[in-house]
């Protein structure tokens, strides 16, 4: 069993993101089946269109953003829940005046992130 405070977990910049950090709250070494991550996007921040090899279950903690999943765009806010199937193109854009923060649970499987060419 692991107990810690999220403030004690290092926030790292998301390489492909703009003004976006990730904290791995429960790593694949700690949880046998799932990892728990917290993403924080500053005002105007976001992540480009990309795919992953694993599904995402997300819960919005704070703020608001436009999330595109496949061909559909959704405006999400505090308390909303998002499911992104594996392989689905998705992106994020913080549209609010405060940071956009969400928890993201992913299975502990091999993952590959592919940035999708905006020109396609």
C-alpha positions as CSV (number, residue, x, y, z in Angstrom):
1,X,0.0,0.0,0.0
2,X,1.2,3.5,-0.8
3,X,0.0,6.7,0.8
4,X,1.4,10.1,-0.2
5,X,0.2,13.7,-0.9
6,X,0.0,14.9,-4.5
7,X,2.0,18.0,-3.6
8,X,5.0,15.6,-2.9
9,X,4.9,14.2,-6.4
10,X,7.1,16.0,-8.9
11,X,5.3,17.7,-11.8
12,X,7.1,17.2,-15.1
13,X,6.5,19.1,-18.4
14,X,4.6,17.3,-21.1
15,X,7.0,17.3,-24.0
16,X,4.4,17.8,-26.7
17,X,2.1,20.0,-24.6
18,X,1.9,23.7,-24.2
19,X,2.1,24.9,-20.6
20,X,1.1,21.4,-19.4
21,X,2.5,19.3,-16.6
22,X,2.0,15.7,-15.5
23,X,2.3,14.1,-12.1
24,X,2.4,10.3,-11.9
25,X,0.5,9.8,-8.7
26,X,0.5,6.0,-8.8
27,X,3.0,4.5,-11.1
28,X,3.0,1.1,-12.9
29,X,5.5,-0.1,-10.3
30,X,3.0,0.8,-7.5
31,X,-0.3,-0.4,-9.0
32,X,-0.4,-3.8,-10.7
33,X,-3.1,-2.9,-13.2
34,X,-3.5,0.8,-13.6
35,X,-1.4,4.1,-13.3
36,X,-3.0,7.3,-12.0
37,X,-1.8,10.6,-13.4
38,X,-2.7,14.2,-12.8
39,X,-2.4,16.7,-15.7
40,X,-2.4,20.5,-15.2
41,X,-2.7,22.9,-18.1
42,X,-2.2,26.6,-17.5
43,X,-4.5,29.2,-19.1
44,X,-4.1,28.9,-22.8
45,X,-2.2,25.6,-22.5
46,X,-3.1,22.3,-24.1
47,X,-2.0,19.2,-25.9
48,X,-2.0,18.6,-29.7
49,X,-4.0,15.9,-31.6
50,X,-2.4,12.6,-30.7
51,X,-3.2,8.9,-30.2
52,X,-2.2,6.4,-27.5
53,X,-2.2,2.6,-27.6
54,X,-4.1,2.5,-24.2
55,X,-7.6,3.8,-23.2
56,X,-7.9,6.8,-20.8
57,X,-10.5,7.3,-18.1
58,X,-10.5,10.9,-16.9
59,X,-12.1,13.0,-14.2
60,X,-12.0,16.8,-14.4
61,X,-10.8,18.3,-11.0
62,X,-10.8,22.0,-11.9
63,X,-11.3,24.5,-14.8
64,X,-12.7,24.0,-18.2
65,X,-11.4,23.0,-21.6
66,X,-12.3,21.9,-25.1
67,X,-11.5,18.3,-25.7
68,X,-11.7,16.7,-29.1
69,X,-12.1,12.9,-29.2
70,X,-12.2,11.6,-32.8
71,X,-14.4,13.9,-34.8
72,X,-16.4,15.2,-31.8
73,X,-15.5,18.3,-29.7
74,X,-16.7,18.6,-26.1
75,X,-16.5,21.5,-23.6
76,X,-15.7,19.9,-20.3
77,X,-15.6,21.4,-16.8
78,X,-15.2,20.5,-13.1
79,X,-16.9,17.2,-12.3
80,X,-17.1,15.9,-15.9
81,X,-15.9,12.4,-16.8
82,X,-14.3,11.5,-20.1
83,X,-13.5,8.1,-21.7
84,X,-11.1,8.0,-24.6
85,X,-10.8,4.6,-26.3
86,X,-7.4,3.2,-27.3
87,X,-6.1,4.5,-30.6
88,X,-8.6,7.4,-30.7
89,X,-7.2,10.8,-31.8
90,X,-7.7,13.4,-29.1
91,X,-6.5,16.9,-28.0
92,X,-7.0,19.4,-25.3
93,X,-7.2,23.2,-25.1
94,X,-7.7,25.1,-21.8
95,X,-10.4,27.6,-22.6
96,X,-10.9,29.0,-19.0
97,X,-9.3,31.6,-16.9
98,X,-7.8,29.2,-14.4
99,X,-5.7,26.0,-14.7
100,X,-7.4,23.0,-16.2
101,X,-6.7,19.9,-14.1
102,X,-7.8,16.3,-14.5
103,X,-7.0,12.8,-13.2
104,X,-6.2,10.2,-15.9
105,X,-6.2,6.5,-15.3
106,X,-4.6,4.2,-17.8
107,X,-3.9,0.5,-17.9
108,X,-0.4,-0.7,-17.3
109,X,0.2,-1.8,-20.9
110,X,2.7,-0.7,-23.5
111,X,1.8,2.7,-24.8
112,X,3.1,4.7,-27.7
113,X,2.1,8.3,-28.2
114,X,1.8,9.5,-31.8
115,X,1.3,13.2,-32.6
116,X,-1.1,13.5,-35.5
117,X,-0.1,15.8,-38.4
118,X,-2.4,18.7,-38.4
119,X,-2.1,18.9,-42.2
120,X,-3.9,15.6,-42.7
